[in-house]
Amino acid sequence: MIKGFFGEFGESLLVILRLPVRWVNRFRRKNFVNWVSLLPMDYKNFWLSILRRLEPTISRSQFLTWFQNTAALSLENDTLVVGTPTNFARDWIAQKYAIKILQAAEEENSAIKEVTFDVDAALSDGIDPRTIDLRAVFAKPNDKKIYKARGREEVILTRSGILSAKLNPRFTLANFVPGAENRLAHAAALSVARAPGMTYNPLVIYGGVGLGKTHLLSAIGHEVLTNNPNKVVAFTNAEIFTREFVEASKKFQADEFKKKYRDVDVLLFDDVQFLENRDKTQTELFNIFNELHGAGKQIVFTSDRPPSELTAIVDRLRSRLTWGLIAEIEQPSFQSRLEILKSKTRERRAILDPELLEFIALNVSDSVRSLESALAWSIAQTDLLKTQPTVRELGKMLGKVNKKERMLGLPEKTPELSINTPAEMIELVAKHFNLSTEAIRGESRKKEFLTARQIAMYLAREILGCGLAEIAQNFQRDHSTVLHSVRKISRELQKNEALIRHVNAVKKEMGL
């Protein structure tokens, strides 16, 4: 009796105190409480406990690079699921650190026998509450200082004192989609990232707005630091560079400004065309170029035009830009645009009707940014309104944004059917599935009948706006069954591609 009371009391006490999992396990091993499973746990603190065990066993740079923006997602039976922000991070961590993570997890909870890894794109923004700020928690006195200037983008001060824009965590070589239009630029980026200063130096990547130049530039930085975390990588652009140089000149510290760059291993310079007509700044960049190039350090520029067309850049600097490899990024073809959309959809862990992706790829051709914008609208419709847009609805939106008179691939205008009642919706859905209306209204639980029935209920509610009681009466069901069907279809539309096609096909028949 005492043991039973103590067990109940101990369990309650542990819930209240939220003790670490390793204490809970120790408590269990003493047989004070005979739990079948763990108490509801704080995954964030559990993951932090594992990271504290891992941190001394991994080099600091690797630890901060790969475990930032990770989280413990779930613990089911004996399997811990670890979340990563990207496919590349997942594959790298699984390959390099899976055994260490499992050992640390077992030390925290002896019931864990396996660790798996899953990509959760929500972790990549750096503010997800499930993640841990490793630089803050595992701070060291000699860490690089990060400053956030009011009204400016976040920047990082390298150990050499250079003001560098932060590398975008979403822009990596792993999620850059190569195609015929950018294959040379992608291959060159990969080459210089793996052997900085040894192959194409400088590398100049040029092309129109929103085609992926900055993506490749940031990706080079990530790849260099992945392969050699001790390298000093400075990511800058014409605005940051000019501002820093002007401030140094005002303080009569121009020489000190140039000396800072002697410690840089890789200089990534975005939008060099904006230095046109800034002669003093160009001269300073020319001198820094000579210093770095002579020391075998890698330099990468991006521009909206080839160097030969940068007529307002002084001749000697423009000449330096032609010393290495010049690679163009052109507007992506239809097939490349479609592959980009598929890749971005996977990154967002969304499911869209393939017909929608093809329609976007067919009508949005100016830039990758525009593709992402149209994709974001489609996903937002699905996430926020719980219904996927049809091609016609997407075409209407794109027509307003792009001001195009005619959309390619838009279904021919069909006379709108007079669908106003649940009974008429049942007939339309029955026709689509080649079933009888009696089968949809009937009691059969066969999959094809049940799916058609639930779609009809969903569309009657969401498209026609009919009340639950009216729908229930037409289907000879109660309103709770209708509500269940509507909610189920709404959930399934987030992940079931076949269901998406059926629902959009019926909506298309309605002229939507």
SEFI-806318 format. One record per residue (C-alpha): z, x, y. Coordinates in nm, 2 decimals, m for minus. Each point is the difference from the previous one (the first is absolute). Layout:
<recs>
> Z;X;Y
...
</recs>
This chain:
<recs>
> 0.00;0.00;0.00
> 0.09;0.28;0.24
> m0.32;0.19;m0.09
> m0.20;m0.32;0.06
> 0.17;m0.06;0.33
> m0.05;0.36;0.10
> m0.37;m0.01;m0.09
> m0.05;m0.31;0.23
> 0.21;0.16;0.27
> m0.18;0.33;m0.03
> m0.34;m0.17;0.02
> 0.09;m0.19;0.31
> 0.15;0.31;0.16
> m0.31;0.20;m0.06
> m0.21;m0.28;0.15
> 0.22;0.00;0.31
> 0.01;0.38;0.04
> m0.37;0.05;m0.09
> 0.09;0.33;m0.17
> m0.27;0.26;m0.08
> m0.19;m0.07;m0.32
> 0.14;0.31;m0.17
> 0.35;m0.14;0.05
> m0.10;m0.33;m0.14
> m0.14;0.17;m0.31
> 0.32;0.21;m0.04
> 0.19;m0.32;0.02
> m0.22;m0.16;m0.27
> 0.03;0.30;m0.23
> 0.38;m0.05;0.01
> m0.06;m0.35;m0.14
> 0.19;m0.16;0.29
> m0.30;m0.23;0.06
> m0.26;m0.09;m0.27
> m0.30;m0.08;0.22
> m0.33;m0.09;m0.14
> m0.18;0.13;0.31
> 0.08;0.17;0.33
> 0.15;m0.20;0.28
> m0.23;m0.08;0.29
> m0.06;0.34;0.15
> m0.09;0.16;0.33
> m0.33;0.16;m0.09
> m0.01;0.20;0.33
> 0.33;0.18;m0.07
> m0.09;0.04;m0.36
> m0.32;0.18;0.10
> 0.19;0.20;0.25
> 0.24;0.12;m0.28
> m0.30;0.11;m0.20
> m0.16;0.18;0.29
> 0.33;0.19;0.06
> m0.03;0.13;m0.35
> m0.37;0.09;0.04
> 0.02;0.17;0.34
> 0.16;0.33;m0.12
> m0.25;0.03;m0.28
> m0.32;m0.03;0.21
> m0.12;0.21;0.29
> 0.09;m0.16;0.33
> m0.35;m0.03;0.13
> m0.12;m0.17;m0.33
> 0.30;m0.23;0.00
> m0.06;m0.12;0.35
> m0.37;m0.03;m0.05
> m0.01;m0.20;m0.32
> 0.32;m0.20;m0.01
> m0.01;m0.13;0.36
> m0.09;m0.37;0.00
> 0.09;m0.05;m0.37
> 0.25;m0.25;m0.13
> 0.15;m0.14;m0.32
> m0.18;m0.34;m0.05
> 0.18;m0.14;m0.31
> 0.20;0.08;m0.30
> m0.09;m0.22;m0.30
> 0.15;0.06;m0.34
> m0.01;0.37;m0.03
> m0.29;0.07;0.24
> 0.03;0.11;0.36
> m0.31;m0.08;0.21
> m0.05;0.25;0.29
> m0.22;m0.11;0.29
> m0.24;0.24;0.19
> m0.21;m0.07;0.31
> m0.33;0.11;m0.14
> m0.19;0.06;m0.33
> m0.02;0.37;0.08
> 0.38;0.03;0.05
> 0.06;m0.21;m0.32
> m0.22;0.23;m0.21
> 0.14;0.32;0.14
> 0.37;m0.11;m0.04
> m0.06;m0.13;m0.35
> m0.17;0.32;m0.10
> 0.24;0.25;0.16
> 0.34;m0.16;0.02
> 0.02;m0.28;m0.26
> 0.23;0.19;m0.23
> 0.23;0.11;0.28
> 0.02;m0.36;0.13
> 0.08;m0.13;m0.35
> 0.27;0.26;m0.05
> 0.16;m0.09;0.34
> m0.03;m0.37;m0.07
> 0.17;0.04;m0.34
> 0.29;0.19;0.16
> 0.05;m0.29;0.23
> m0.05;m0.27;m0.26
> 0.00;0.10;m0.37
> m0.18;m0.33;m0.09
> m0.32;0.12;0.16
> m0.25;0.14;m0.25
> m0.33;m0.01;0.19
> m0.13;0.03;0.35
> m0.33;m0.15;0.11
> m0.18;0.02;0.33
> m0.17;m0.27;0.21
> m0.19;0.00;0.33
> 0.15;m0.23;0.27
> m0.21;0.03;0.32
> 0.28;m0.15;0.21
> 0.19;0.33;m0.05
> m0.26;0.20;0.20
> 0.09;m0.13;0.34
> 0.32;0.21;0.00
> 0.22;m0.29;0.12
> 0.04;m0.19;m0.33
> 0.38;m0.06;m0.05
> m0.02;0.10;m0.36
> m0.09;0.36;0.09
> 0.22;0.29;0.11
> m0.05;0.23;0.30
> 0.02;0.33;m0.19
> m0.02;0.21;0.31
> 0.31;m0.17;0.14
> 0.20;m0.03;m0.33
> m0.09;0.35;m0.12
> m0.01;0.17;0.34
> 0.02;0.38;0.03
> 0.08;0.21;0.31
> m0.35;0.16;0.01
> m0.20;m0.32;m0.05
> m0.30;m0.07;0.23
> 0.11;m0.22;0.29
> m0.17;m0.33;0.05
> m0.03;m0.14;0.34
> m0.10;m0.35;0.10
> m0.13;0.00;0.36
> 0.01;m0.33;0.19
> m0.34;m0.16;0.04
> m0.16;0.26;m0.23
> m0.09;0.03;m0.36
> 0.27;0.16;m0.22
> m0.05;0.38;m0.01
> 0.15;0.28;m0.20
> 0.09;0.34;0.14
> m0.11;0.27;m0.25
> 0.21;0.32;m0.05
> m0.25;0.18;0.23
> 0.08;m0.25;0.28
> m0.33;m0.18;0.00
> m0.01;m0.37;0.08
> m0.18;m0.16;m0.30
> m0.08;m0.36;m0.07
> 0.15;m0.12;m0.33
> m0.24;m0.02;m0.29
> m0.07;m0.36;m0.09
> 0.16;m0.06;m0.34
> m0.28;m0.25;m0.09
> m0.28;0.25;0.06
> m0.03;0.21;m0.31
> m0.29;0.14;m0.21
> 0.11;m0.22;m0.29
> m0.07;m0.32;0.19
> m0.31;0.12;0.19
> m0.30;m0.17;m0.16
> m0.30;0.24;m0.02
> m0.35;m0.12;0.01
> m0.35;0.13;0.07
> 0.07;m0.02;0.38
> 0.31;0.22;0.00
> m0.02;0.20;m0.33
> m0.06;0.33;0.17
> 0.29;m0.05;0.25
> 0.23;m0.11;m0.28
> m0.09;0.30;m0.22
> 0.04;0.24;0.29
> 0.34;m0.14;0.09
> 0.11;0.04;m0.36
> m0.13;0.36;0.00
> 0.17;0.12;0.32
> 0.33;m0.19;m0.09
> 0.02;0.19;m0.33
> m0.09;0.34;0.14
> 0.07;0.00;0.38
> m0.20;0.26;0.19
> m0.19;0.11;m0.30
> m0.31;m0.23;m0.01
> m0.13;m0.19;0.30
> 0.16;0.11;0.32
> m0.01;m0.17;0.23
> m0.08;m0.34;m0.16
> m0.14;m0.25;0.24
> m0.02;m0.37;m0.11
> m0.19;m0.23;0.23
> m0.10;m0.37;0.00
> 0.05;m0.33;0.17
> 0.32;m0.18;0.08
> 0.20;m0.13;m0.30
> m0.19;0.17;m0.27
> 0.29;0.21;m0.14
> 0.00;0.32;0.19
> 0.37;m0.01;0.09
> 0.07;m0.12;m0.36
> m0.16;0.32;m0.14
> 0.18;0.22;0.27
> 0.34;m0.14;m0.09
> m0.08;0.02;m0.38
> m0.08;0.38;0.04
> 0.35;0.05;0.15
> 0.16;m0.19;m0.29
> m0.19;0.19;m0.26
> 0.09;0.34;0.15
> 0.37;m0.09;0.02
> m0.01;m0.13;m0.35
> m0.14;0.32;m0.14
> 0.21;0.22;0.23
> 0.29;m0.16;0.18
> 0.07;0.31;0.19
> m0.33;m0.01;0.19
> 0.02;m0.09;0.37
> m0.24;m0.28;0.07
> m0.06;m0.12;0.36
> m0.18;m0.33;0.05
> m0.10;m0.06;0.36
> m0.27;m0.16;0.21
> m0.16;0.06;0.34
> 0.27;m0.21;0.18
> 0.30;0.16;m0.16
> m0.15;0.35;0.03
> m0.09;m0.05;0.37
> 0.34;m0.15;0.09
> 0.18;0.29;m0.17
> m0.22;0.26;0.17
> 0.04;m0.16;0.34
> 0.38;m0.01;m0.03
> 0.01;0.37;m0.11
> m0.23;0.10;0.29
> 0.23;m0.18;0.25
> 0.29;0.21;m0.13
> m0.21;0.32;0.00
> 0.03;0.01;m0.38
> m0.36;0.00;m0.10
> 0.03;0.32;m0.19
> 0.30;m0.13;m0.19
> m0.20;m0.32;m0.08
> m0.28;0.21;m0.16
> 0.25;0.22;m0.19
> 0.14;m0.31;m0.17
> m0.33;m0.05;m0.18
> 0.01;0.34;m0.17
> 0.24;m0.14;m0.26
> m0.22;m0.29;m0.09
> m0.17;0.02;m0.34
> m0.22;m0.31;0.05
> m0.10;m0.16;0.33
> m0.13;m0.36;m0.02
> m0.17;m0.10;0.33
> m0.11;m0.36;0.03
> m0.26;m0.13;0.25
> m0.09;0.33;0.16
> m0.27;m0.18;0.20
> 0.27;m0.12;0.24
> 0.04;0.36;0.12
> m0.33;m0.03;0.18
> 0.02;0.10;0.37
> 0.35;0.15;m0.05
> m0.11;0.36;0.05
> 0.35;0.16;0.01
> 0.11;m0.18;m0.31
> m0.32;0.09;m0.18
> 0.06;0.37;0.09
> 0.35;m0.02;m0.15
> m0.13;m0.16;m0.32
> m0.27;0.27;m0.01
> 0.26;0.28;0.01
> 0.22;m0.18;m0.26
> m0.31;m0.04;m0.22
> m0.07;0.37;0.01
> 0.36;0.08;m0.08
> 0.02;m0.23;m0.30
> m0.35;0.06;m0.14
> 0.05;0.38;0.03
> 0.32;m0.04;m0.20
> m0.17;m0.20;m0.27
> 0.18;m0.33;0.09
> m0.18;m0.33;m0.07
> m0.13;m0.21;0.29
> m0.14;m0.35;m0.04
> m0.15;m0.21;0.28
> m0.12;m0.36;0.02
> m0.25;m0.13;0.26
> m0.21;m0.31;0.06
> m0.31;0.23;0.04
> m0.13;0.32;m0.15
> 0.10;0.31;0.20
> m0.36;0.04;0.13
> 0.04;m0.33;0.19
> 0.33;0.09;0.16
> m0.18;0.12;0.31
> 0.31;m0.01;0.22
> 0.18;0.25;m0.23
> m0.04;0.36;0.12
> m0.26;0.19;m0.19
> 0.23;0.26;m0.16
> 0.23;m0.27;m0.14
> m0.29;m0.21;m0.12
> m0.14;0.31;m0.17
> 0.33;0.05;m0.18
> m0.02;m0.36;m0.14
> m0.32;0.09;m0.18
> 0.13;0.30;m0.18
> 0.11;m0.19;m0.31
> m0.11;m0.32;m0.16
> m0.10;m0.31;0.19
> 0.03;m0.32;m0.20
> m0.10;m0.35;0.11
> 0.16;m0.33;m0.10
> m0.26;m0.28;0.03
> 0.05;m0.37;m0.01
> 0.07;m0.11;m0.36
> m0.26;m0.18;m0.20
> 0.06;m0.35;m0.15
> 0.12;0.15;m0.33
> 0.23;0.25;0.17
> 0.15;m0.28;0.22
> 0.06;m0.21;m0.31
> 0.18;0.29;m0.17
> 0.21;0.06;0.31
> 0.10;m0.36;0.01
> 0.09;0.00;m0.37
> 0.21;0.32;0.05
> 0.18;m0.15;0.30
> 0.07;m0.32;m0.19
> 0.16;0.19;m0.28
> 0.21;0.20;0.25
> 0.13;m0.32;0.14
> 0.06;m0.14;m0.35
> m0.20;m0.31;0.09
> m0.25;m0.20;m0.20
> m0.30;m0.15;0.18
> m0.30;m0.19;m0.13
> m0.27;0.27;m0.06
> m0.24;m0.22;0.19
> 0.21;0.04;0.31
> m0.01;0.38;m0.02
> m0.38;0.00;m0.05
> m0.04;m0.23;0.30
> 0.21;0.23;0.22
> m0.19;0.31;m0.12
> m0.33;m0.18;0.07
> 0.09;m0.10;0.36
> 0.23;0.27;0.13
> m0.18;0.33;0.02
> 0.11;0.17;0.32
> 0.31;0.18;m0.12
> 0.27;0.02;m0.26
> 0.25;m0.13;0.25
> m0.19;m0.32;0.04
> m0.01;m0.03;m0.38
> 0.38;0.04;m0.01
> 0.04;m0.26;0.28
> m0.21;m0.26;m0.19
> 0.19;0.08;m0.32
> 0.34;m0.03;0.17
> m0.10;m0.35;0.13
> m0.09;m0.11;m0.35
> 0.32;0.13;m0.15
> 0.20;m0.16;0.29
> m0.16;m0.34;m0.07
> 0.11;0.04;m0.36
> 0.35;0.13;0.06
> 0.09;m0.22;0.30
> m0.19;m0.32;m0.07
> 0.02;0.03;m0.38
> m0.37;m0.08;m0.04
> m0.29;0.24;m0.03
> m0.28;m0.05;0.26
> m0.34;m0.11;m0.12
> m0.31;0.20;0.10
> m0.09;m0.26;0.25
> 0.34;0.02;0.17
> m0.02;0.38;0.00
> m0.35;m0.02;0.15
> 0.13;m0.22;0.28
> 0.27;0.25;0.08
> m0.24;0.30;m0.01
> m0.25;m0.19;0.22
> 0.26;m0.04;0.27
> 0.11;0.36;m0.02
> m0.34;0.17;m0.03
> m0.19;m0.25;0.20
> m0.28;m0.01;m0.26
> m0.24;m0.28;0.01
> m0.06;0.00;m0.37
> 0.21;0.11;m0.29
> m0.17;0.16;m0.31
> 0.09;m0.15;m0.33
> 0.15;m0.32;0.15
> m0.05;m0.30;m0.24
> m0.26;m0.24;0.12
> 0.15;m0.29;0.19
> 0.07;m0.28;m0.25
> 0.07;m0.35;0.10
> 0.37;m0.05;0.01
> 0.13;m0.22;m0.27
> 0.21;m0.30;0.10
> 0.32;0.11;m0.18
> 0.29;m0.18;0.16
> 0.22;m0.12;m0.29
> 0.17;0.15;m0.30
> m0.23;m0.21;m0.23
> m0.31;0.15;0.16
> 0.15;0.35;m0.04
> 0.06;m0.06;m0.37
> m0.36;m0.10;m0.04
> m0.12;0.32;0.18
> 0.23;0.23;m0.20
> m0.10;m0.17;m0.32
> m0.37;0.06;0.08
> 0.07;0.36;0.07
> 0.17;0.05;m0.33
> m0.24;m0.23;m0.19
> 0.29;m0.22;m0.10
> 0.06;m0.37;0.01
> 0.24;m0.15;0.27
> 0.20;m0.15;m0.29
> 0.06;0.35;m0.14
> 0.13;0.12;0.33
> 0.23;m0.31;0.04
> 0.10;0.01;m0.37
> 0.30;0.15;m0.18
> m0.18;0.29;m0.17
> 0.16;0.34;0.06
> m0.30;0.20;m0.10
> m0.06;0.29;0.23
> m0.34;m0.12;0.14
> 0.14;m0.35;0.07
> 0.32;0.12;0.15
> m0.17;0.25;0.23
> m0.25;m0.26;0.13
> 0.28;m0.25;0.05
> 0.22;0.24;0.20
> m0.30;0.12;0.21
> m0.08;m0.36;0.09
> 0.36;m0.07;0.10
> 0.01;0.32;0.20
> m0.32;m0.08;0.19
> 0.10;m0.36;0.06
> 0.32;0.13;0.16
> m0.12;0.31;0.19
> m0.36;m0.11;0.10
> 0.03;m0.38;0.03
> 0.36;0.01;0.11
> 0.10;m0.29;m0.23
> 0.36;m0.08;m0.06
> 0.17;0.08;m0.32
> 0.06;m0.36;m0.09
> m0.37;m0.09;0.05
> m0.11;0.29;m0.21
> 0.25;m0.08;m0.27
> m0.12;m0.36;m0.02
> m0.36;0.11;m0.05
> 0.10;0.24;m0.28
> 0.25;m0.23;m0.15
> 0.27;0.26;0.04
> 0.32;0.02;0.20
> 0.01;0.19;0.33
> 0.20;0.29;m0.14
> m0.29;0.08;m0.24
> m0.24;0.00;0.29
> 0.23;0.23;0.20
> 0.03;0.24;m0.30
> m0.38;0.01;m0.04
> m0.06;0.07;0.37
> 0.25;0.28;0.01
> m0.13;0.15;m0.33
> m0.36;0.01;0.12
> 0.11;0.15;0.34
> 0.18;0.28;m0.19
> m0.28;0.06;m0.24
> m0.26;0.03;0.28
> 0.18;0.32;0.10
> m0.10;0.17;m0.33
> m0.23;m0.20;m0.21
> m0.37;0.08;0.08
> m0.14;m0.26;m0.24
> 0.21;m0.27;0.17
> m0.11;0.12;0.34
> m0.37;m0.04;m0.10
> 0.06;m0.36;m0.13
> 0.19;m0.11;0.31
> m0.26;0.15;0.24
> m0.28;m0.15;m0.20
> 0.14;m0.35;0.04
> 0.07;0.06;0.37
> m0.36;0.12;0.03
> m0.12;m0.33;m0.15
> 0.20;m0.17;0.27
> m0.20;0.19;0.27
> 0.29;0.23;0.09
</recs>
